[in-house]
Amino acid sequence: MNPQTVLVIDDERDIRELLTITLGRMDLQVDAVGTVGEARRALGERSYDLCFTDMRLPDGNGQEVIELIAANHPDMPVAMITAYGNVDAAVNALKAGAFDFVSKPVDIQMLRGLVRTALRLVEEKRNGGGAAKTNDSSDRLIGDSAAMQQVRATIGKLARNQAPVYIAGESGVGKELVARLIHEQGPRASGPFVPVNCGAIPSELMESEFFGHRKGSFTGASVDKEGLFQAAQGGTLFLDEVAELPLHMQVKLLRAIQEKAVRPIGGRDEIPVDVRILSATHKNLGQLVEQGQFRQDLFYRINVIELRVPPLRERRGDVPLLSAFILKALAGKSGDGVGQLSPAARDALDAYDFPGNVRELENILERAMAMCDGAIIDASDLMLPQRGVRADAVTPARHEDAAAGTAPASASANGGLDDYISNLERTAIVKALEESRYNKTAAARKLGITFRALRYKLKKLGID
């Protein structure tokens, strides 16, 4: 079997020798050149599995090399060698199609990790494994609309490099699923996928959670603890709701991403970490930057590539497919038969705007399955709030109400009314259970609802 080959392009002799020796010890065959012209000749004479290129070269720059390889050798991963702290060059390289970047002085451990990740990607492409994995993973991203086909195609492209990706989209559109698919379809699939909700970690615990701590570094630190970066070593760290990070933590996160290293609280030395960063939020990060609530340098670092996940109202044709998929999954969990939507229920869903997106559709169908009699779900079982109905789907009767200045009852509903109704339901259910000596079948009969509906309400209201 022929050894895998690497092209190194750098005008510094010391760097060329360091990479040649290091990569040679990994059983790789290395060609090292010092100019763009020499690189063009080398790329014209033979094919390589991987390329490293410096940013500044005597007769041009690394950006030219990246663009040349992207055009003529699209399956070859390219890593940019950048000066220490030159974030702009690294970001531009990633946007141009670079696989990853290496900062000078070169950290040998980080270099080896990058090489292994890149060559895994090359091997998967040769074996056709990437395509099979793409099809299997994308089965969970339901929808045949043009918008979802574009999202799936973009996920496939993003999985092939290590650039940080910012996933934008409203709450409930499936941003974490998209992040998981980028991870699973890439060369880090065998590594961990570590999701973290940045809004769920108390501010005073954030540094310890992200970077870990040493025993005795603060009160309560009774043992060494690794952080989320260390837990994601060799894999992907998904920062969900990244907009919720306080400013002091944004500074520390930026440094960790730029230096590819973290320092645990109480630790003396930085620990190299090989982690790909994916992030998401439902907020407008660009607007938060303008308002001074999110650091511009961190925004540019995590937003090298942006992937927007469309809301459900922009891919309305996917609702029937999604509904069938969700109902089948619910049947698998409950052991009941697969629910079917009546024509009226399908029309009602088609007229609804889904402000809560796919997550709301899941909740609506789970509730409807619990409330319906039998396996047929009617429009009344969906209990859709009127505020989410499209204007073009409102009936003439509702138009008359609006003209008369009368809003539907549900339009004035707020959290207080919801709590009031929940308390009424709770009181009635508890009373029925007590009167039937906690026989749930008898209690459901007293309440005039199905046993399945009672089971759903007990779960929803937290009644044991």
Buried (B, 14 or more C-beta within 10 A) or exposed (E): EEEBBBBBBBBEEEBBEBBBEBBEEBEBBBBBBBBBEBBBEBBEEEEBBBBBBBBBBEEBBBBBBBEBBBEEBEEBBBBBBBEEEBBEBBBBBBEBBBBBBBBBEBBBEBBBBBBBBBBBBBBBBEEEEBEEBBEEBBEEBBBEBEBBEEBBEBBBEBBBBBBBBBBBBBBBBBBBBBBBBBBBBBBBBEBBBBBBEBEEBEEEEBBBBBBBBBEEBEEEBEEBBBBBBBBBBBBBBBBBBBBBBEEEBBBBBBBBBBBBBBBBBBBEEBBBBBBBBBBBBBBEBBEBBEEEBBBEEBBBBBBBBEBBBBBBBEBBEBBEBBBBBBBEBBBEEBEEEEBBBBEBBBEBBEBBBBBBBBBBBBEBBBBBBBBBEEEEBBBBBBEBBBBBBEEEEBEEEBEEBBEEEEEBEEEEBEEEEEEEEEEEBBEBBEEBBEEBEEEBEBBBBBBEBBBBBBBBBBEBEEEE
